[in-house]
Amino acid sequence: MTRTLSLGQKGGEGNIKPIDRSTAYRIIKDAARKARFRDNCGTHTVRKPFGYMHYKKWGTALQKIFNHDTELVTFAYIGLEDDFLDKTIMGLYR
């Protein structure tokens, strides 16, 4: 089950419509500007730390959440490719 960020307006029957990618981008860019964040940022600026924290807490399901083809792609994306490879190598010696 995929959940979406719902900061949008209420739709019919009280359902909240999820925001689209461009709206999320504008919200993030505006928040970064107000915080005087100097680096370029966008939707991936918050997606990668979310992925890292999710993996550290639960360890699984992240590949499906991010819709990546392989687990290695997911680990490379969140900056844990070396950790993943080390674990697979160490698994050979257990």
Phi and psi in degrees as GROMACS dihedral restraints (atoms count N, CA, C in turn):
[ dihedral_restraints ]
;  ai    aj    ak    al  type     phi  dphi    fc
    3     4     5     6     1   -98.5    20    10
    4     5     6     7     1   131.0    20    10
    6     7     8     9     1  -108.1    20    10
    7     8     9    10     1   150.9    20    10
    9    10    11    12     1  -118.8    20    10
   10    11    12    13     1   156.9    20    10
   12    13    14    15     1   -71.1    20    10
   13    14    15    16     1   124.0    20    10
   15    16    17    18     1  -115.6    20    10
   16    17    18    19     1    86.0    20    10
   18    19    20    21     1  -109.3    20    10
   19    20    21    22     1     5.9    20    10
   21    22    23    24     1   -79.4    20    10
   22    23    24    25     1  -175.2    20    10
   24    25    26    27     1   -81.9    20    10
   25    26    27    28     1   160.2    20    10
   27    28    29    30     1   -69.8    20    10
   28    29    30    31     1   136.5    20    10
   30    31    32    33     1   -96.3    20    10
   31    32    33    34     1  -161.1    20    10
   33    34    35    36     1   -63.0    20    10
   34    35    36    37     1   149.0    20    10
   36    37    38    39     1    57.9    20    10
   37    38    39    40     1    29.3    20    10
   39    40    41    42     1    76.6    20    10
   40    41    42    43     1     3.6    20    10
   42    43    44    45     1   -75.7    20    10
   43    44    45    46     1   139.4    20    10
   45    46    47    48     1   -90.5    20    10
   46    47    48    49     1   127.7    20    10
   48    49    50    51     1   -81.1    20    10
   49    50    51    52     1   133.9    20    10
   51    52    53    54     1   -69.8    20    10
   52    53    54    55     1   153.0    20    10
   54    55    56    57     1   -78.3    20    10
   55    56    57    58     1   156.3    20    10
   57    58    59    60     1   -91.9    20    10
   58    59    60    61     1   174.3    20    10
   60    61    62    63     1   -60.2    20    10
   61    62    63    64     1   -40.3    20    10
   63    64    65    66     1   -68.5    20    10
   64    65    66    67     1   -34.6    20    10
   66    67    68    69     1   -67.7    20    10
   67    68    69    70     1   -42.5    20    10
   69    70    71    72     1   -60.4    20    10
   70    71    72    73     1   -41.9    20    10
   72    73    74    75     1   -60.1    20    10
   73    74    75    76     1   -46.5    20    10
   75    76    77    78     1   -62.5    20    10
   76    77    78    79     1   -40.3    20    10
   78    79    80    81     1   -62.9    20    10
   79    80    81    82     1   -45.0    20    10
   81    82    83    84     1   -66.6    20    10
   82    83    84    85     1   -44.5    20    10
   84    85    86    87     1   -61.8    20    10
   85    86    87    88     1   -41.1    20    10
   87    88    89    90     1   -65.7    20    10
   88    89    90    91     1   -42.6    20    10
   90    91    92    93     1   -64.4    20    10
   91    92    93    94     1   -40.6    20    10
   93    94    95    96     1   -64.8    20    10
   94    95    96    97     1   -41.0    20    10
   96    97    98    99     1   -63.4    20    10
   97    98    99   100     1   -44.6    20    10
   99   100   101   102     1   -65.1    20    10
  100   101   102   103     1   -31.3    20    10
  102   103   104   105     1   -86.3    20    10
  103   104   105   106     1     1.4    20    10
  105   106   107   108     1    58.4    20    10
  106   107   108   109     1    37.5    20    10
  108   109   110   111     1   -72.7    20    10
  109   110   111   112     1   121.8    20    10
  111   112   113   114     1   -84.0    20    10
  112   113   114   115     1   -29.5    20    10
  114   115   116   117     1   -76.7    20    10
  115   116   117   118     1   157.8    20    10
  117   118   119   120     1   -67.7    20    10
  118   119   120   121     1   138.8    20    10
  120   121   122   123     1  -144.1    20    10
  121   122   123   124     1   160.3    20    10
  123   124   125   126     1  -161.3    20    10
  124   125   126   127     1  -157.0    20    10
  126   127   128   129     1   -64.6    20    10
  127   128   129   130     1   -32.2    20    10
  129   130   131   132     1   -73.0    20    10
  130   131   132   133     1   -17.9    20    10
  132   133   134   135     1   -61.8    20    10
  133   134   135   136     1   -34.2    20    10
  135   136   137   138     1   -98.2    20    10
  136   137   138   139     1   -21.1    20    10
  138   139   140   141     1   -70.2    20    10
  139   140   141   142     1   -43.6    20    10
  141   142   143   144     1   -64.9    20    10
  142   143   144   145     1   -48.2    20    10
  144   145   146   147     1   -62.1    20    10
  145   146   147   148     1   -36.1    20    10
  147   148   149   150     1   -58.2    20    10
  148   149   150   151     1   -46.7    20    10
  150   151   152   153     1   -61.6    20    10
  151   152   153   154     1   -43.3    20    10
  153   154   155   156     1   -62.2    20    10
  154   155   156   157     1   -48.6    20    10
  156   157   158   159     1   -65.3    20    10
  157   158   159   160     1   -39.3    20    10
  159   160   161   162     1   -62.0    20    10
  160   161   162   163     1   -45.2    20    10
  162   163   164   165     1   -63.7    20    10
  163   164   165   166     1   -44.3    20    10
  165   166   167   168     1   -63.5    20    10
  166   167   168   169     1   -32.7    20    10
  168   169   170   171     1   -84.7    20    10
  169   170   171   172     1   -45.0    20    10
  171   172   173   174     1  -112.5    20    10
  172   173   174   175     1   -26.4    20    10
  174   175   176   177     1    78.0    20    10
  175   176   177   178     1   -17.8    20    10
  177   178   179   180     1  -132.7    20    10
  178   179   180   181     1   174.2    20    10
  180   181   182   183     1    75.7    20    10
  181   182   183   184     1    -8.0    20    10
  183   184   185   186     1   -65.2    20    10
  184   185   186   187     1   -38.1    20    10
  186   187   188   189     1   -57.3    20    10
  187   188   189   190     1   -43.3    20    10
  189   190   191   192     1   -69.4    20    10
  190   191   192   193     1   -41.2    20    10
  192   193   194   195     1   -59.8    20    10
  193   194   195   196     1   -43.5    20    10
  195   196   197   198     1   -85.0    20    10
  196   197   198   199     1    -6.2    20    10
  198   199   200   201     1    59.9    20    10
  199   200   201   202     1    40.9    20    10
  201   202   203   204     1   -90.3    20    10
  202   203   204   205     1   150.9    20    10
  204   205   206   207     1   -69.8    20    10
  205   206   207   208     1   -37.2    20    10
  207   208   209   210     1  -134.1    20    10
  208   209   210   211     1   160.1    20    10
  210   211   212   213     1   -65.5    20    10
  211   212   213   214     1   -35.5    20    10
  213   214   215   216     1   -62.6    20    10
  214   215   216   217     1   -38.9    20    10
  216   217   218   219     1   -60.9    20    10
  217   218   219   220     1   -43.2    20    10
  219   220   221   222     1   -62.6    20    10
  220   221   222   223     1   -45.4    20    10
  222   223   224   225     1   -66.1    20    10
  223   224   225   226     1   -37.3    20    10
  225   226   227   228     1   -64.5    20    10
  226   227   228   229     1   -40.5    20    10
  228   229   230   231     1   -61.1    20    10
  229   230   231   232     1   -41.5    20    10
  231   232   233   234     1   -93.2    20    10
  232   233   234   235     1     6.7    20    10
  234   235   236   237     1    83.0    20    10
  235   236   237   238     1    20.8    20    10
  237   238   239   240     1  -116.8    20    10
  238   239   240   241     1    22.7    20    10
  240   241   242   243     1   -59.3    20    10
  241   242   243   244     1   -44.9    20    10
  243   244   245   246     1   -62.7    20    10
  244   245   246   247     1   -41.8    20    10
  246   247   248   249     1   -60.7    20    10
  247   248   249   250     1   -43.3    20    10
  249   250   251   252     1   -62.2    20    10
  250   251   252   253     1   -46.7    20    10
  252   253   254   255     1   -64.7    20    10
  253   254   255   256     1   -39.6    20    10
  255   256   257   258     1   -60.2    20    10
  256   257   258   259     1   -42.3    20    10
  258   259   260   261     1   -64.2    20    10
  259   260   261   262     1   -40.1    20    10
  261   262   263   264     1   -67.6    20    10
  262   263   264   265     1   -37.3    20    10
  264   265   266   267     1   -68.9    20    10
  265   266   267   268     1   -44.6    20    10
  267   268   269   270     1   -64.4    20    10
  268   269   270   271     1   -29.3    20    10
  270   271   272   273     1   -63.9    20    10
  271   272   273   274     1   -24.0    20    10
  273   274   275   276     1   -70.9    20    10
  274   275   276   277     1   -22.7    20    10
  276   277   278   279     1  -106.3    20    10
  277   278   279   280     1    15.5    20    10
